Amino acid sequence: MRKGFFGLLALLLIVSCTKDDGQSEGFPPDLLGSWSKTYEQEQGIIINNYTFNENSTFKRRIEWFGFNGAPKTELTESSEYTGTFEVEGDSLFFRNLEGQGGFDSKFWIKNNVLHLEYITYPADAPVLTQIKYERID
């Protein structure tokens, strides 16, 4: 009986002394928030935004400005989708809530820039691709 009591007491002390540093579980807190990448093209501008939330959901919004002969200040099209994300080490896994699959990438954050590195599959061969998103919040 004494061993069980002291074992339980030791377990309670260990649990109560565990440091709570306020970080979200499962991913680095500096990933949370909004990130943006702008593509300037001759015919228009494309803005690609990601927003990562504490509940492991994300939103991706893409906006096209100035296409189809419109001025580059005019929004000509947009699309948005949501999903969930998971982090394991330096890997970021995106899952689309609309059931359109997912996206997996290596990632790191340096100087408020989110780097995504992944493999694309053009017609001829896989290509290692890297995109940088700047923090916007």
CORKA-V633114 format. One record per run of one state. SS is the DSSP state (@ for helix, = for strand, . for the rest). FROM is the first residue (numbers start at 1). LEN is the number of residues. If there is no record, write none. Layout:
BEGIN
SS&FROM&LEN, SS&FROM&LEN
END
This chain:
BEGIN
.&1&1, @&2&16, .&18&11, @&29&3, .&32&1, =&33&8, .&41&4, =&45&8, .&53&4, =&57&9, .&66&9, =&75&14, .&89&2, =&91&6, .&97&5, =&102&9, .&111&2, =&113&9, .&122&4, =&126&10, .&136&2
END
